[in-house]
Amino acid sequence: MSPRRVPAETDAVGRCERPLRITVDGETVEGVDGQSVAGVLLAAGRLAWRRGPSGAARGVFCGIGVCFDCLVTVNAERDVRACRRPARDGDAVTTQSRTAPGTLPR
């Protein structure tokens, strides 16, 4: 496996990048079909999107759905693990917090 992206014209599998857009707390964020919600957020430069009870920033920790650090609300469904949820065009993502409102990182 390679960390590099394979150019579409040389991809033997025939993958093509289909863009998608989600909204995160009302802000439009662009991604690529096949990315997880966490992948879209990370690619947009958001390293954290939740705060725990201590106020510490949380985002992706394990990346495989074990730790629950990356919880978000997707289309009104709370406590969705962003690393496990495939992003779908038009998803409305809302960050979650166990601290006072307005203290989330950008």
N, CA, C and O atoms as a GROMACS GRO file, in nm:
protein
  424
    1MET      N    1   0.084  -0.117   0.000
    1MET     CA    2   0.000   0.000   0.000
    1MET      C    3   0.088   0.123   0.000
    1MET      O    4   0.193   0.125   0.065
    2SER      N    5   0.048   0.224  -0.071
    2SER     CA    6   0.126   0.345  -0.084
    2SER      C    7   0.049   0.464  -0.027
    2SER      O    8  -0.073   0.472  -0.044
    3PRO      N    9   0.118   0.556   0.040
    3PRO     CA   10   0.049   0.675   0.090
    3PRO      C   11   0.020   0.776  -0.020
    3PRO      O   12  -0.050   0.875   0.004
    4ARG      N   13   0.072   0.752  -0.140
    4ARG     CA   14   0.052   0.846  -0.251
    4ARG      C   15  -0.079   0.816  -0.322
    4ARG      O   16  -0.127   0.702  -0.323
    5ARG      N   17  -0.135   0.918  -0.382
    5ARG     CA   18  -0.255   0.900  -0.462
    5ARG      C   19  -0.216   0.854  -0.601
    5ARG      O   20  -0.119   0.903  -0.659
    6VAL      N   21  -0.291   0.762  -0.655
    6VAL     CA   22  -0.267   0.712  -0.789
    6VAL      C   23  -0.341   0.803  -0.886
    6VAL      O   24  -0.462   0.823  -0.872
    7PRO      N   25  -0.271   0.857  -0.986
    7PRO     CA   26  -0.340   0.941  -1.084
    7PRO      C   27  -0.450   0.861  -1.156
    7PRO      O   28  -0.429   0.745  -1.192
    8ALA      N   29  -0.565   0.922  -1.175
    8ALA     CA   30  -0.680   0.853  -1.233
    8ALA      C   31  -0.647   0.788  -1.367
    8ALA      O   32  -0.695   0.678  -1.396
    9GLU      N   33  -0.566   0.853  -1.448
    9GLU     CA   34  -0.536   0.799  -1.582
    9GLU      C   35  -0.447   0.674  -1.578
    9GLU      O   36  -0.442   0.601  -1.676
   10THR      N   37  -0.379   0.648  -1.468
   10THR     CA   38  -0.295   0.529  -1.458
   10THR      C   39  -0.347   0.428  -1.355
   10THR      O   40  -0.278   0.332  -1.321
   11ASP      N   41  -0.467   0.450  -1.306
   11ASP     CA   42  -0.524   0.361  -1.204
   11ASP      C   43  -0.579   0.236  -1.270
   11ASP      O   44  -0.680   0.242  -1.341
   12ALA      N   45  -0.514   0.123  -1.248
   12ALA     CA   46  -0.555  -0.003  -1.309
   12ALA      C   47  -0.691  -0.050  -1.258
   12ALA      O   48  -0.759  -0.127  -1.326
   13VAL      N   49  -0.730  -0.007  -1.142
   13VAL     CA   50  -0.858  -0.047  -1.084
   13VAL      C   51  -0.973   0.034  -1.144
   13VAL      O   52  -1.088  -0.011  -1.141
   14GLY      N   53  -0.944   0.151  -1.197
   14GLY     CA   54  -1.045   0.234  -1.260
   14GLY      C   55  -1.120   0.324  -1.164
   14GLY      O   56  -1.231   0.368  -1.193
   15ARG      N   57  -1.059   0.353  -1.050
   15ARG     CA   58  -1.123   0.445  -0.956
   15ARG      C   59  -1.129   0.584  -1.016
   15ARG      O   60  -1.041   0.624  -1.094
   16CYS      N   61  -1.230   0.656  -0.981
   16CYS     CA   62  -1.238   0.795  -1.021
   16CYS      C   63  -1.281   0.875  -0.898
   16CYS      O   64  -1.360   0.828  -0.816
   17GLU      N   65  -1.228   0.992  -0.887
   17GLU     CA   66  -1.260   1.075  -0.771
   17GLU      C   67  -1.388   1.152  -0.798
   17GLU      O   68  -1.392   1.240  -0.884
   18ARG      N   69  -1.490   1.119  -0.723
   18ARG     CA   70  -1.615   1.192  -0.731
   18ARG      C   71  -1.620   1.285  -0.611
   18ARG      O   72  -1.620   1.239  -0.496
   19PRO      N   73  -1.625   1.414  -0.636
   19PRO     CA   74  -1.628   1.509  -0.525
   19PRO      C   75  -1.760   1.501  -0.449
   19PRO      O   76  -1.863   1.462  -0.503
   20LEU      N   77  -1.754   1.538  -0.323
   20LEU     CA   78  -1.874   1.549  -0.241
   20LEU      C   79  -1.859   1.669  -0.150
   20LEU      O   80  -1.749   1.718  -0.125
   21ARG      N   81  -1.971   1.716  -0.100
   21ARG     CA   82  -1.972   1.829  -0.007
   21ARG      C   83  -2.057   1.792   0.113
   21ARG      O   84  -2.166   1.737   0.100
   22ILE      N   85  -2.004   1.823   0.230
   22ILE     CA   86  -2.080   1.808   0.353
   22ILE      C   87  -2.077   1.944   0.423
   22ILE      O   88  -1.994   2.029   0.392
   23THR      N   89  -2.166   1.964   0.517
   23THR     CA   90  -2.159   2.086   0.597
   23THR      C   91  -2.119   2.045   0.738
   23THR      O   92  -2.167   1.945   0.792
   24VAL      N   93  -2.030   2.123   0.797
   24VAL     CA   94  -1.983   2.099   0.932
   24VAL      C   95  -2.012   2.226   1.011
   24VAL      O   96  -1.951   2.330   0.988
   25ASP      N   97  -2.106   2.216   1.103
   25ASP     CA   98  -2.150   2.332   1.179
   25ASP      C   99  -2.186   2.448   1.087
   25ASP      O  100  -2.157   2.564   1.117
   26GLY      N  101  -2.251   2.415   0.974
   26GLY     CA  102  -2.296   2.516   0.879
   26GLY      C  103  -2.195   2.558   0.775
   26GLY      O  104  -2.230   2.631   0.682
   27GLU      N  105  -2.070   2.514   0.787
   27GLU     CA  106  -1.965   2.548   0.690
   27GLU      C  107  -1.950   2.434   0.589
   27GLU      O  108  -1.942   2.318   0.627
   28THR      N  109  -1.946   2.468   0.461
   28THR     CA  110  -1.929   2.367   0.356
   28THR      C  111  -1.785   2.318   0.352
   28THR      O  112  -1.690   2.397   0.351
   29VAL      N  113  -1.771   2.186   0.350
   29VAL     CA  114  -1.639   2.122   0.344
   29VAL      C  115  -1.643   2.023   0.228
   29VAL      O  116  -1.739   1.947   0.214
   30GLU      N  117  -1.540   2.025   0.145
   30GLU     CA  118  -1.535   1.936   0.029
   30GLU      C  119  -1.452   1.813   0.058
   30GLU      O  120  -1.352   1.819   0.131
   31GLY      N  121  -1.494   1.702  -0.001
   31GLY     CA  122  -1.421   1.576   0.014
   31GLY      C  123  -1.432   1.496  -0.114
   31GLY      O  124  -1.472   1.546  -0.219
   32VAL      N  125  -1.394   1.370  -0.104
   32VAL     CA  126  -1.397   1.278  -0.217
   32VAL      C  127  -1.477   1.156  -0.177
   32VAL      O  128  -1.462   1.105  -0.066
   33ASP      N  129  -1.562   1.108  -0.267
   33ASP     CA  130  -1.642   0.989  -0.241
   33ASP      C  131  -1.550   0.876  -0.194
   33ASP      O  132  -1.447   0.849  -0.255
   34GLY      N  133  -1.589   0.810  -0.087
   34GLY     CA  134  -1.509   0.702  -0.031
   34GLY      C  135  -1.438   0.740   0.097
   34GLY      O  136  -1.393   0.653   0.172
   35GLN      N  137  -1.426   0.870   0.124
   35GLN     CA  138  -1.363   0.915   0.248
   35GLN      C  139  -1.460   0.900   0.364
   35GLN      O  140  -1.582   0.908   0.347
   36SER      N  141  -1.405   0.877   0.480
   36SER     CA  142  -1.487   0.880   0.601
   36SER      C  143  -1.513   1.025   0.637
   36SER      O  144  -1.449   1.116   0.584
   37VAL      N  145  -1.608   1.047   0.728
   37VAL     CA  146  -1.633   1.184   0.775
   37VAL      C  147  -1.504   1.238   0.837
   37VAL      O  148  -1.469   1.354   0.815
   38ALA      N  149  -1.434   1.156   0.915
   38ALA     CA  150  -1.308   1.200   0.975
   38ALA      C  151  -1.206   1.235   0.868
   38ALA      O  152  -1.132   1.332   0.883
   39GLY      N  153  -1.200   1.158   0.760
   39GLY     CA  154  -1.106   1.186   0.652
   39GLY      C  155  -1.134   1.319   0.586
   39GLY      O  156  -1.042   1.394   0.554
   40VAL      N  157  -1.262   1.350   0.565
   40VAL     CA  158  -1.299   1.478   0.507
   40VAL      C  159  -1.259   1.592   0.601
   40VAL      O  160  -1.204   1.693   0.557
   41LEU      N  161  -1.285   1.575   0.730
   41LEU     CA  162  -1.251   1.678   0.828
   41LEU      C  163  -1.100   1.698   0.835
   41LEU      O  164  -1.052   1.812   0.838
   42LEU      N  165  -1.024   1.589   0.839
   42LEU     CA  166  -0.878   1.601   0.845
   42LEU      C  167  -0.822   1.667   0.719
   42LEU      O  168  -0.733   1.751   0.728
   43ALA      N  169  -0.875   1.629   0.602
   43ALA     CA  170  -0.828   1.688   0.477
   43ALA      C  171  -0.859   1.838   0.471
   43ALA      O  172  -0.790   1.913   0.402
   44ALA      N  173  -0.963   1.880   0.544
   44ALA     CA  174  -0.999   2.022   0.548
   44ALA      C  175  -0.920   2.097   0.655
   44ALA      O  176  -0.941   2.217   0.676
   45GLY      N  177  -0.828   2.027   0.721
   45GLY     CA  178  -0.744   2.093   0.821
   45GLY      C  179  -0.800   2.094   0.962
   45GLY      O  180  -0.745   2.159   1.050
   46ARG      N  181  -0.910   2.024   0.984
   46ARG     CA  182  -0.968   2.017   1.118
   46ARG      C  183  -0.910   1.896   1.190
   46ARG      O  184  -0.941   1.782   1.157
   47LEU      N  185  -0.826   1.921   1.288
   47LEU     CA  186  -0.762   1.812   1.362
   47LEU      C  187  -0.843   1.770   1.483
   47LEU      O  188  -0.826   1.658   1.532
   48ALA      N  189  -0.930   1.856   1.531
   48ALA     CA  190  -1.015   1.825   1.645
   48ALA      C  191  -1.152   1.885   1.621
   48ALA      O  192  -1.165   1.993   1.564
   49TRP      N  193  -1.256   1.814   1.665
   49TRP     CA  194  -1.391   1.864   1.645
   49TRP      C  195  -1.483   1.830   1.762
   49TRP      O  196  -1.605   1.831   1.749
   50ARG      N  197  -1.423   1.802   1.875
   50ARG     CA  198  -1.500   1.775   1.995
   50ARG      C  199  -1.413   1.806   2.115
   50ARG      O  200  -1.290   1.803   2.105
   51ARG      N  201  -1.474   1.836   2.228
   51ARG     CA  202  -1.400   1.853   2.352
   51ARG      C  203  -1.458   1.759   2.455
   51ARG      O  204  -1.580   1.747   2.469
   52GLY      N  205  -1.370   1.693   2.526
   52GLY     CA  206  -1.412   1.601   2.630
   52GLY      C  207  -1.448   1.675   2.758
   52GLY      O  208  -1.441   1.798   2.761
   53PRO      N  209  -1.487   1.603   2.862
   53PRO     CA  210  -1.526   1.665   2.988
   53PRO      C  211  -1.416   1.753   3.049
   53PRO      O  212  -1.446   1.851   3.117
   54SER      N  213  -1.292   1.718   3.026
   54SER     CA  214  -1.181   1.798   3.081
   54SER      C  215  -1.156   1.924   2.999
   54SER      O  216  -1.080   2.011   3.042
   55GLY      N  217  -1.218   1.934   2.882
   55GLY     CA  218  -1.194   2.047   2.793
   55GLY      C  219  -1.088   2.018   2.688
   55GLY      O  220  -1.063   2.102   2.601
   56ALA      N  221  -1.026   1.900   2.695
   56ALA     CA  222  -0.922   1.863   2.599
   56ALA      C  223  -0.984   1.839   2.461
   56ALA      O  224  -1.090   1.778   2.449
   57ALA      N  225  -0.915   1.888   2.357
   57ALA     CA  226  -0.962   1.870   2.219
   57ALA      C  227  -0.956   1.723   2.180
   57ALA      O  228  -0.862   1.651   2.218
   58ARG      N  229  -1.055   1.680   2.106
   58ARG     CA  230  -1.063   1.542   2.059
   58ARG      C  231  -1.090   1.541   1.910
   58ARG      O  232  -1.162   1.626   1.858
   59GLY      N  233  -1.032   1.445   1.842
   59GLY     CA  234  -1.054   1.423   1.699
   59GLY      C  235  -1.034   1.276   1.674
   59GLY      O  236  -1.093   1.193   1.745
   60VAL      N  237  -0.954   1.240   1.577
   60VAL     CA  238  -0.924   1.100   1.552
   60VAL      C  239  -0.809   1.057   1.643
   60VAL      O  240  -0.706   1.124   1.650
   61PHE      N  241  -0.828   0.948   1.713
   61PHE     CA  242  -0.721   0.893   1.796
   61PHE      C  243  -0.680   0.757   1.741
   61PHE      O  244  -0.566   0.740   1.700
   62CYS      N  245  -0.773   0.662   1.739
   62CYS     CA  246  -0.738   0.527   1.691
   62CYS      C  247  -0.763   0.512   1.541
   62CYS      O  248  -0.691   0.439   1.473
   63GLY      N  249  -0.865   0.579   1.490
   63GLY     CA  250  -0.896   0.572   1.347
   63GLY      C  251  -0.964   0.443   1.303
   63GLY      O  252  -0.984   0.423   1.184
   64ILE      N  253  -0.999   0.355   1.397
   64ILE     CA  254  -1.064   0.228   1.362
   64ILE      C  255  -1.195   0.205   1.436
   64ILE      O  256  -1.250   0.095   1.430
   65GLY      N  257  -1.244   0.306   1.506
   65GLY     CA  258  -1.374   0.295   1.571
   65GLY      C  259  -1.374   0.233   1.709
   65GLY      O  260  -1.479   0.188   1.755
   66VAL      N  261  -1.261   0.229   1.776
   66VAL     CA  262  -1.254   0.167   1.907
   66VAL      C  263  -1.264   0.269   2.020
   66VAL      O  264  -1.323   0.240   2.124
   67CYS      N  265  -1.208   0.388   2.002
   67CYS     CA  266  -1.187   0.480   2.114
   67CYS      C  267  -1.299   0.581   2.140
   67CYS      O  268  -1.306   0.634   2.250
   68PHE      N  269  -1.384   0.609   2.046
   68PHE     CA  270  -1.495   0.704   2.060
   68PHE      C  271  -1.450   0.849   2.077
   68PHE      O  272  -1.528   0.931   2.125
   69ASP      N  273  -1.328   0.884   2.042
   69ASP     CA  274  -1.282   1.022   2.052
   69ASP      C  275  -1.336   1.109   1.939
   69ASP      O  276  -1.339   1.231   1.952
   70CYS      N  277  -1.377   1.050   1.829
   70CYS     CA  278  -1.415   1.128   1.710
   70CYS      C  279  -1.566   1.142   1.693
   70CYS      O  280  -1.614   1.157   1.580
   71LEU      N  281  -1.641   1.138   1.801
   71LEU     CA  282  -1.787   1.144   1.791
   71LEU      C  283  -1.837   1.276   1.734
   71LEU      O  284  -1.790   1.384   1.771
   72VAL      N  285  -1.934   1.265   1.644
   72VAL     CA  286  -2.002   1.380   1.586
   72VAL      C  287  -2.150   1.345   1.571
   72VAL      O  288  -2.190   1.230   1.592
   73THR      N  289  -2.230   1.443   1.536
   73THR     CA  290  -2.369   1.420   1.500
   73THR      C  291  -2.378   1.431   1.348
   73THR      O  292  -2.333   1.530   1.290
   74VAL      N  293  -2.435   1.330   1.283
   74VAL     CA  294  -2.449   1.329   1.137
   74VAL      C  295  -2.598   1.316   1.105
   74VAL      O  296  -2.662   1.217   1.142
   75ASN      N  297  -2.650   1.416   1.035
   75ASN     CA  298  -2.792   1.415   0.995
   75ASN      C  299  -2.883   1.388   1.115
   75ASN      O  300  -2.975   1.306   1.108
   76ALA      N  301  -2.856   1.457   1.225
   76ALA     CA  302  -2.933   1.449   1.350
   76ALA      C  303  -2.913   1.320   1.428
   76ALA      O  304  -2.978   1.301   1.531
   77GLU      N  305  -2.825   1.231   1.384
   77GLU     CA  306  -2.794   1.109   1.459
   77GLU      C  307  -2.670   1.136   1.544
   77GLU      O  308  -2.561   1.157   1.492
   78ARG      N  309  -2.688   1.136   1.677
   78ARG     CA  310  -2.578   1.168   1.770
   78ARG      C  311  -2.484   1.050   1.787
   78ARG      O  312  -2.516   0.935   1.758
   79ASP      N  313  -2.365   1.084   1.835
   79ASP     CA  314  -2.263   0.986   1.874
   79ASP      C  315  -2.220   0.893   1.760
   79ASP      O  316  -2.204   0.773   1.779
   80VAL      N  317  -2.202   0.950   1.643
   80VAL     CA  318  -2.152   0.876   1.527
   80VAL      C  319  -2.000   0.883   1.529
   80VAL      O  320  -1.943   0.991   1.543
   81ARG      N  321  -1.934   0.770   1.515
   81ARG     CA  322  -1.787   0.769   1.507
   81ARG      C  323  -1.746   0.814   1.367
   81ARG      O  324  -1.770   0.744   1.269
   82ALA      N  325  -1.686   0.932   1.360
   82ALA     CA  326  -1.650   0.993   1.231
   82ALA      C  327  -1.551   0.908   1.152
   82ALA      O  328  -1.550   0.913   1.029
   83CYS      N  329  -1.468   0.831   1.220
   83CYS     CA  330  -1.370   0.748   1.150
   83CYS      C  331  -1.434   0.627   1.083
   83CYS      O  332  -1.374   0.568   0.993
   84ARG      N  333  -1.553   0.589   1.125
   84ARG     CA  334  -1.620   0.470   1.071
   84ARG      C  335  -1.732   0.503   0.972
   84ARG      O  336  -1.777   0.415   0.899
   85ARG      N  337  -1.776   0.627   0.970
   85ARG     CA  338  -1.891   0.666   0.888
   85ARG      C  339  -1.846   0.719   0.754
   85ARG      O  340  -1.777   0.821   0.749
   86PRO      N  341  -1.883   0.653   0.644
   86PRO     CA  342  -1.851   0.708   0.512
   86PRO      C  343  -1.924   0.841   0.492
   86PRO      O  344  -2.043   0.851   0.522
   87ALA      N  345  -1.854   0.940   0.443
   87ALA     CA  346  -1.917   1.069   0.413
   87ALA      C  347  -2.005   1.053   0.290
   87ALA      O  348  -1.967   0.986   0.194
   88ARG      N  349  -2.121   1.114   0.295
   88ARG     CA  350  -2.212   1.111   0.181
   88ARG      C  351  -2.243   1.254   0.141
   88ARG      O  352  -2.258   1.342   0.226
   89ASP      N  353  -2.252   1.277   0.013
   89ASP     CA  354  -2.280   1.411  -0.036
   89ASP      C  355  -2.405   1.466   0.032
   89ASP      O  356  -2.510   1.401   0.032
   90GLY      N  357  -2.393   1.585   0.089
   90GLY     CA  358  -2.506   1.650   0.153
   90GLY      C  359  -2.519   1.624   0.302
   90GLY      O  360  -2.608   1.679   0.366
   91ASP      N  361  -2.430   1.540   0.360
   91ASP     CA  362  -2.437   1.515   0.504
   91ASP      C  363  -2.426   1.646   0.582
   91ASP      O  364  -2.351   1.736   0.545
   92ALA      N  365  -2.504   1.655   0.689
   92ALA     CA  366  -2.495   1.769   0.781
   92ALA      C  367  -2.430   1.718   0.910
   92ALA      O  368  -2.491   1.643   0.986
   93VAL      N  369  -2.308   1.762   0.932
   93VAL     CA  370  -2.230   1.718   1.049
   93VAL      C  371  -2.230   1.831   1.151
   93VAL      O  372  -2.208   1.948   1.118
   94THR      N  373  -2.253   1.794   1.275
   94THR     CA  374  -2.249   1.890   1.385
   94THR      C  375  -2.151   1.838   1.488
   94THR      O  376  -2.157   1.722   1.528
   95THR      N  377  -2.060   1.923   1.531
   95THR     CA  378  -1.964   1.882   1.632
   95THR      C  379  -2.033   1.868   1.767
   95THR      O  380  -2.137   1.930   1.792
   96GLN      N  381  -1.976   1.787   1.853
   96GLN     CA  382  -2.032   1.762   1.985
   96GLN      C  383  -1.933   1.805   2.092
   96GLN      O  384  -1.813   1.813   2.069
   97SER      N  385  -1.987   1.833   2.210
   97SER     CA  386  -1.901   1.873   2.320
   97SER      C  387  -1.966   1.837   2.451
   97SER      O  388  -2.089   1.840   2.464
   98ARG      N  389  -1.885   1.804   2.550
   98ARG     CA  390  -1.935   1.782   2.684
   98ARG      C  391  -1.894   1.899   2.773
   98ARG      O  392  -1.900   1.890   2.896
   99THR      N  393  -1.854   2.009   2.708
   99THR     CA  394  -1.821   2.131   2.781
   99THR      C  395  -1.919   2.239   2.739
   99THR      O  396  -2.016   2.212   2.668
  100ALA      N  397  -1.896   2.360   2.783
  100ALA     CA  398  -1.986   2.471   2.749
  100ALA      C  399  -1.990   2.496   2.599
  100ALA      O  400  -1.889   2.479   2.531
  101PRO      N  401  -2.107   2.534   2.545
  101PRO     CA  402  -2.118   2.564   2.401
  101PRO      C  403  -2.020   2.675   2.360
  101PRO      O  404  -1.989   2.765   2.437
  102GLY      N  405  -1.974   2.665   2.235
  102GLY     CA  406  -1.887   2.768   2.181
  102GLY      C  407  -1.740   2.749   2.213
  102GLY      O  408  -1.659   2.840   2.189
  103THR      N  409  -1.703   2.632   2.267
  103THR     CA  410  -1.562   2.611   2.304
  103THR      C  411  -1.492   2.512   2.212
  103THR      O  412  -1.382   2.466   2.242
  104LEU      N  413  -1.554   2.480   2.099
  104LEU     CA  414  -1.494   2.384   2.006
  104LEU      C  415  -1.382   2.449   1.925
  104LEU      O  416  -1.390   2.567   1.892
  105PRO      N  417  -1.278   2.370   1.893
  105PRO     CA  418  -1.170   2.421   1.809
  105PRO      C  419  -1.215   2.437   1.666
  105PRO      O  420  -1.311   2.372   1.625
  106ARG      N  421  -1.150   2.522   1.590
  106ARG     CA  422  -1.180   2.538   1.448
  106ARG      C  423  -1.065   2.488   1.366
  106ARG      O  424  -1.070   2.492   1.244
   0.00000   0.00000   0.00000
